[in-house]
Amino acid sequence: MVQAPQFTQLLSATRRGARLGRLLTVEQLVAWGWFRDGDATRAAALVVAELASNAVRHGRLEGRGFRLALVRLPGGGLRVEVTDPRGECLPVRSEDGLGLVVVDALTADWGVRPFPPSGKTVWGEIVP
């Protein structure tokens, strides 16, 4: 069985870490042959920015970072995963923030799953 190409990076749970996650996403997608200024690359960068920002804001624990994972899907799509240590703080769509509204608009599907022992992974799938 051939494993899908993927990229994984641990990042600091800071605004700088969230920004770096977005920048690394664009560079990885370009390395995989996506257009730097393409709509799918921009969508992926925005999804990473929102999920990483949520991980920093709502999923942060002192001394712990978050993990960014990018997985190429069969058919050319992309799965973005952001994992943080706060599994009890599940994402909710709210009138107060637009982050998950943006994620919902830019992804074909998204969701959250537990990341044992205590964390969670928020994921979204982008179809170019």
C-alpha positions as CSV (number, residue, x, y, z in Angstrom):
1,M,0.0,0.0,0.0
2,V,1.4,3.4,-1.0
3,Q,1.1,6.1,1.6
4,A,-0.2,9.5,0.5
5,P,2.4,12.3,0.5
6,Q,2.3,14.3,3.6
7,F,3.9,17.1,5.5
8,T,3.9,17.5,9.3
9,Q,5.3,20.2,11.5
10,L,5.1,21.0,15.2
11,L,4.7,24.8,15.8
12,S,4.7,27.0,18.8
13,A,1.2,28.0,20.0
14,T,1.8,31.7,19.3
15,R,0.7,34.1,16.6
16,R,4.2,33.6,15.0
17,G,3.7,29.8,15.0
18,A,0.3,30.3,13.3
19,R,1.8,32.6,10.6
20,L,4.7,30.2,10.0
21,G,2.1,27.4,9.5
22,R,0.4,29.4,6.8
23,L,3.7,30.2,5.1
24,L,4.9,26.6,5.3
25,T,1.6,25.4,3.8
26,V,2.1,27.6,0.7
27,E,5.7,26.4,0.2
28,Q,4.8,22.8,0.6
29,L,1.9,23.0,-1.9
30,V,4.2,24.7,-4.4
31,A,6.7,21.9,-3.9
32,W,3.9,19.5,-4.7
33,G,3.1,21.3,-7.9
34,W,0.2,23.6,-6.9
35,F,0.2,27.1,-8.3
36,R,1.5,29.7,-5.7
37,D,-1.2,32.1,-6.6
38,G,-3.9,29.5,-7.4
39,D,-7.3,29.6,-5.8
40,A,-6.8,26.2,-4.1
41,T,-3.4,27.3,-2.6
42,R,-5.0,30.5,-1.3
43,A,-7.9,28.5,0.2
44,A,-5.5,26.1,1.9
45,A,-3.5,29.0,3.3
46,L,-6.7,30.6,4.7
47,V,-7.9,27.4,6.2
48,V,-4.5,26.8,7.9
49,A,-4.5,30.4,9.1
50,E,-8.0,30.0,10.7
51,L,-7.4,26.6,12.2
52,A,-3.9,27.5,13.5
53,S,-5.3,30.8,15.0
54,N,-8.0,28.8,16.8
55,A,-5.4,26.4,18.1
56,V,-3.4,29.3,19.5
57,R,-6.4,31.1,20.9
58,H,-8.5,28.3,22.2
59,G,-6.3,25.2,22.3
60,R,-3.2,26.5,23.9
61,L,-1.7,25.0,27.0
62,E,1.5,26.5,28.5
63,G,4.6,24.8,27.1
64,R,2.7,22.9,24.4
65,G,2.5,23.7,20.7
66,F,0.2,22.5,17.9
67,R,0.8,20.2,15.0
68,L,0.1,21.1,11.4
69,A,-0.3,18.2,9.0
70,L,-1.0,18.4,5.2
71,V,-2.0,15.2,3.4
72,R,-2.4,14.9,-0.4
73,L,-5.6,13.1,-1.2
74,P,-6.3,10.8,-4.2
75,G,-7.6,13.0,-7.0
76,G,-5.4,15.9,-6.1
77,G,-7.2,17.3,-3.0
78,L,-5.7,18.3,0.3
79,R,-6.5,17.4,3.9
80,V,-5.4,20.0,6.4
81,E,-5.2,18.9,10.1
82,V,-4.4,21.1,13.1
83,T,-3.9,19.3,16.4
84,D,-3.8,21.0,19.8
85,P,-3.7,19.7,23.4
86,R,-7.1,21.0,24.5
87,G,-9.6,18.3,23.6
88,E,-12.3,19.7,25.9
89,C,-12.4,23.0,23.8
90,L,-14.3,21.8,20.8
91,P,-14.8,24.3,17.9
92,V,-18.2,25.8,17.5
93,R,-19.6,28.1,14.8
94,S,-20.5,31.3,16.5
95,E,-21.8,34.7,15.5
96,D,-18.9,36.2,17.4
97,G,-16.2,34.9,15.0
98,L,-16.0,34.2,11.4
99,G,-13.2,31.6,11.4
100,L,-15.2,28.5,11.1
101,V,-17.6,30.2,8.7
102,V,-14.5,30.8,6.5
103,V,-13.4,27.2,6.9
104,D,-16.8,25.9,6.0
105,A,-16.9,28.1,2.9
106,L,-13.5,27.0,1.7
107,T,-13.6,23.3,2.3
108,A,-15.5,20.4,0.8
109,D,-15.8,19.0,4.3
110,W,-14.4,19.7,7.8
111,G,-14.7,18.3,11.3
112,V,-13.1,17.4,14.6
113,R,-11.9,14.2,16.1
114,P,-10.3,13.3,19.4
115,F,-6.5,13.1,19.6
116,P,-5.8,10.9,22.7
117,P,-4.9,11.2,25.4
118,S,-6.4,14.7,25.7
119,G,-6.2,16.7,22.5
120,K,-8.2,17.2,19.3
121,T,-7.6,17.4,15.6
122,V,-9.6,19.9,13.5
123,W,-9.4,19.0,9.8
124,G,-10.7,20.3,6.5
125,E,-10.5,19.0,3.0
126,I,-9.8,21.2,0.0
127,V,-10.6,20.2,-3.6
128,P,-8.7,22.1,-6.2
